[in-house]
Amino acid sequence: MLIATTDTIANKEITEVLGLVRGSTVRSKHIGKDIAASFKTVVGGELNGYVEMLEEARQIAIGRMVEDAQAKGANAIVGMRLASSAITQGAAEMVAYGTAVIIQ
């Protein structure tokens, strides 16, 4: 599956637009890592537990978006975007969305 953040793909022709596709997940960190992160905010620095959580969330959301596109018969996704939001402290939602297309 070819995925692009642009609305077109160089040297490819979009022959059919199949519509919106999306994938999402809500992830949280173990309470122990959440406590460790709260201590880290006092001294500063990167919150590795949250970096890992968000990377995993992006991969899952994009994977689900690809599954949605494949179910519609697409071979590419254009205009892909990611959005995240905090659900509660220590939990975040990640959404991947774009337009499923068929390219030649």
URTABEL-V802721 format. One record per residue. N is the residue number from 1. SS is DSSP state (helix for helix, strand for strand, loop for the rest). PHI is phi in degrees with one decimal (999 if undefined). D_FIRST is the distance of its C-alpha to the first C-alpha in Angstrom with 2 decimals. Layout:
# URTABEL-V802721
n: [N,N]
ss: [SS,SS]
phi: [PHI,PHI]
d_first: [D_FIRST,D_FIRST]
This chain:
# URTABEL-V802721
n: [1,2,3,4,5,6,7,8,9,10,11,12,13,14,15,16,17,18,19,20,21,22,23,24,25,26,27,28,29,30,31,32,33,34,35,36,37,38,39,40,41,42,43,44,45,46,47,48,49,50,51,52,53,54,55,56,57,58,59,60,61,62,63,64,65,66,67,68,69,70,71,72,73,74,75,76,77,78,79,80,81,82,83,84,85,86,87,88,89,90,91,92,93,94,95,96,97,98,99,100,101,102,103,104]
ss: [loop,strand,strand,loop,loop,loop,loop,loop,loop,loop,loop,loop,loop,strand,strand,strand,strand,strand,strand,strand,strand,strand,strand,strand,strand,strand,strand,strand,loop,loop,helix,helix,helix,helix,helix,helix,helix,helix,helix,helix,helix,helix,helix,loop,loop,loop,loop,helix,helix,helix,helix,helix,helix,helix,helix,helix,helix,helix,helix,helix,helix,helix,helix,helix,helix,helix,helix,helix,helix,helix,helix,loop,loop,loop,loop,strand,strand,strand,strand,strand,strand,strand,strand,strand,strand,strand,strand,strand,loop,loop,strand,strand,strand,strand,strand,strand,strand,strand,strand,strand,strand,strand,strand,loop]
phi: [999,-85.5,-123.6,-132.1,-84.1,-86.9,-84.4,-134.3,-125.0,-55.2,64.1,-126.7,-108.4,-81.3,-97.2,-154.7,-103.6,-100.0,111.4,-65.3,-130.0,-154.4,-150.1,-147.5,-156.5,-118.6,-122.8,-138.5,-101.5,-55.7,-55.0,-63.2,-71.3,-65.2,-64.6,-60.8,-65.6,-65.7,-67.4,-64.4,-66.1,-71.5,-96.7,90.7,117.3,-75.7,-94.3,-57.6,-60.8,-77.3,-60.3,-63.2,-61.8,-70.9,-63.6,-62.7,-63.6,-61.2,-61.5,-66.5,-61.8,-65.5,-59.2,-68.8,-64.4,-61.5,-59.6,-62.9,-65.8,-62.3,-63.6,-90.1,89.6,-78.1,-119.5,-159.2,-130.4,-115.2,65.1,-66.9,-136.6,-121.6,-138.4,-135.7,-152.5,-80.3,-94.5,-144.0,-62.1,89.0,-133.0,-138.0,-99.8,-123.0,-124.2,-113.8,-149.0,-173.6,-112.0,-77.2,-140.0,-111.6,-116.7,-111.5]
d_first: [0.00,3.78,6.28,9.88,13.20,14.79,15.35,14.56,12.63,15.28,15.99,13.55,15.06,13.89,15.55,15.14,14.80,14.22,15.41,15.23,12.93,14.12,14.63,17.80,20.12,23.71,24.76,28.25,30.01,32.84,36.22,37.41,34.65,35.28,38.96,38.21,36.07,38.99,41.28,38.92,39.13,42.85,42.58,39.32,36.25,32.63,31.96,29.86,29.55,28.00,25.69,24.38,24.23,22.19,19.71,19.29,19.06,16.27,14.17,15.08,14.59,11.03,10.33,12.25,10.61,7.16,9.67,11.38,8.74,8.20,11.99,12.41,10.72,8.07,5.37,5.25,7.46,10.64,13.71,12.32,15.47,16.97,20.44,22.84,26.30,29.06,30.02,33.04,34.23,31.94,29.10,26.21,23.56,20.10,18.00,14.50,14.05,12.65,12.45,10.09,10.34,10.27,10.57,12.83]
